[in-house]
Amino acid sequence: MHPLVSVIHYDELEHCRHSLNNYDVYGMFIGDEELEDLSYGQLQYVLHRHALMCVAPGQIGGKTDTGEEIHTKGWALLFDTELLRNTELGRRMADYHFFSYTTSEALLMSPGIRKELLRDEDIHTLRIVTSQIEQVLELVARYYALQLSTSAISTNSDLLPRFEHLLRKYYDDGMQRQLGLPTVKFCAQQLFLSPNYFGDLIRELTGDSATSHIRRFIMQRAQQLLMSGATISETAESLGFDYPQHFTRQFKKHFGVTPSDFMRK
């Protein structure tokens, strides 16, 4: 119906087969039946009935084509990045973190977008369709906010202690000597979460970002090393900083004094 937007009803498709895709569009899929052994990046998962799955350009997902014809039910909304060019929605797409992690809950889409695509295109069509897509994204964002503050938080109630243990083990095992300073991405992978979802959970639990939590842990460790008699260079190397000057800048930014002033006091 339109070169940049598709609303697909799987009940209308014939000769349908699975496919493992490297997406170059945004996609939001709602299944009306359970699908097993689906890939999402390096993960495998089950798409439960009425569950929502979101993908972004550059992501890999789906199921390998075995040649078998399938009869599935549900909806899909696909839209090209070109649709978002020079729009307010395009500038805000990075705020919709749910495009980067799997979902297991339902959120129904409005069929209103499809009705607009059936009309003869005029100067208003793209604006209307874009605003309707934005409304869907805001609904999903609100749903995830509610999920984070209830079921996800209770499910991950031990996340902070696990996070702290992981940071301590990182340094106890000397991983900073090969990998440098610990990152949010590394911690999320070790805790079997996507970086964005991990960051959202930490912010919901603490009111602060995962990056700030890691920085605070490193600076507290720096204090202990300096107070135990380590030099600035030894402390910087022990923590995984590439240069002592970088450590000094971070230390002053965090505590308001340089490591030298701290040691003198």
N, C-alpha and C positions, 0 to 999 in steps of 0.2 A: 504493500500500500504506500510505502514511503521509503526513499533510499537510505534514511538515517535512523529510522525507528521501525521495529517489528513487534507486534503483539501476537503471540502464537498460542493457539488452543490445540493441544495435542490430540484431542478427540477428532480433529478434522484432518489429521495427517494419515496418509497411506504409505505403505512400504517404508516404515520407519525402522532405523537400526541405531544401535549405540554408536557413539563416536568419542574418541579421546581428543580433546581440542586444546590448541594453544590459542587462547582468545585474543582477538584484537578489538573487541567491543566490550562494553559493560553488559552484564547479564544478570537478571533476577529470575530464578526458577522456583515455581511452587508445584510440587508433585501431589497428585491425588491418590497415589499409591506408593508403597514402599519399594525403593530401589536399593539393592545391595552392591557392595564391592565397588563403589564409586571412588575415583581418585580426585584429590584436591591437593595440588602440589605433590609433596611426598607422603601425604596422609591417605589412608583408606577409611571410608566411613559409610554409614547407611543413611540414605535420605528417607526419613520416615514420612508417612502420609501427612500431607498438609505442612510439611517442613519447608522452610525457605532457604535457598542457596544463592549466594551472591558471588559473582566473579568480576574481575577487572581486566583491562587489557594487559597482556603479558603473562597472565596466569594460565596454568594448565589444569584441566579438569575433565571429568566425564568417565567413560568406560570404553575399553577397547572393543572395536568392531569385530565381531566373530562371523559376520555374514548372516546372523539370525535376525529375522524380522521380529519386531516387538510392537506391542500395543499398549501404550502408556497413556496416562491421563494427567492433565494439569495445564498450567499456563507458563509462558515465558515472556519476559519483557527484555528486548535487546535494543541498545541504542549506541550509536557511534560517537566517538569523541568529537567528531566534527560538529555534531549537534550542539556541543557545549562551548564552541569557540566564541570568545568575546561575550560570554554571558555570565551573570552573577552566579548561576548554578555551577558553571565550569570552574570558577574561582574558588568554590566551596567544596568541590568533590573530595578533597583530601580530608575534610572533616568527617566523612562518612566511613568510619573505620571498619564497619561490618563487611566491606568489600574485600577484606584481607583475612578473614577467618571463618571457619565453618559455623553453621547454625544448626540448631536442633529444635526450634520452636516454630510455630505457625504465625503467619501474618498475611491476611488475604488482600489481594490487589483489587482496585476498582477497574471495571471494564471501560471507564470513561475515555481512556486514551484511545482505545480501538475505535470508538464512535467518531472521534475527531479525525482519525486517519481515513475514514470512509468519505469524508467531505471533500469537495473540490478545494485544493490548497489555495489559500489567499495569504495576505500579509500577516494575518493574525494566527494562522494555524500553528506555526512553529512556536510562537510565544505561549499559546495555550498548552500545547503538548509538553513543552519544557517545564511550564509551571506545574502541570499535573505530575510529571516525573519527579519534580522537586517535592511535591506533596507526599508521594509514595516514600521517598527517601527520608523525609522528616518523620513520617509515621514509623518507619523502621528504626530510625535513630531514637525516637521516644521509647519504642518497645525495648530496645537494647538497654537504654538508661534504666528502665524499670527492672529488667532482668539482672543487670549488674548490681542493683541495690537490694535485690531480694535473693533469688535462688542461686545466682552465681557467687555472691558473697558468702552465703552459707556453705556452698559446695567447696569454696576455696578459703575457708576460715583459717586453715593452717598455712596459707600461702606466705605470709610474712616470716614466720619462723623458718620455713623451707628456703626462702629467699636469703635470709641472714646466714643460714647454714651453708648455702651454696657459695656465698661470698667468702666466708671464712675458709671453706675447703679450697676455693680457687687459689688463695694465697698459701695455705698450708701445703698444697701440692706443687707450688712453684709455677703455676700456669702463666703468671704474669711475665715470666722470663721468655716465654715463647709467643704469647698472644698479646702482651701489653696490658693495659688497663681493662678491667671487665666491662662489657657492654650490655645494654638492654637486650639486644638480639641474642647474645650468647646465653644470658640468664633465662630468657624465655624458652629457648630451645631445650635447655637442660631441664626445665620444668614442664615441658611438653605443651607449651602454649605459643600462640603467635605473638610477635612483638607488640602489635597494637592492642590485642586483647589483654595481654599481660600488663601493659601500661595502663589500660583502662581500669583493670582490677586494683592495681596498686594505688592509683589515684583515688578510687572509690573507697579503699580501705584506710588510706592515710591522709588524703587531701593533698598529696604532693606527688610529683612524677617519679617514675622508676629511676630516671637519670639522676634526680636530686638525691634519691635514697642511696644510690651507688656512690655518688660523690661524697655524701656525708659519711658513709662507711669508710671510704678511702682516707678522708681527712682525719677522722678519729684515729685510724691506724697510724697516720703520719704523726699525730701528736704523741702517741705512745712510743714510736720509734725515736723521735727527737728527744723525748724525756729520758729514754733509756741510754742516751749518749751517742746515737748514730749521727753522722754528719748529714748535711743537706743533700750532698751527692749520693751518699749511701742510702738515705731514705727514699730519694727519687727513684734510684735504681731498684730498690727493694719493692716499691709499689708498682713498678711497670711503666713509669714515665720515660719518654725517649730522651728528654733533656732536663737537667736540674732547673733551668730557667722556666720551663713549662710548669714544673711542680711549684716553684716559688710563686708564679702568677696565680695558680689555682688556690694555693694555700692562703695568699693575701686576700683573694676574692672571697673566700669562705669565712676566714676569721677576722679579716680587717687589719692584720699585721703580717709582716713577712716572717718566714721561718727563723731568720736571724734574730729579729726582735723578740719572737716567742721564746727562743732559747735564752736570750739575755734576761728576760723577765722570770 
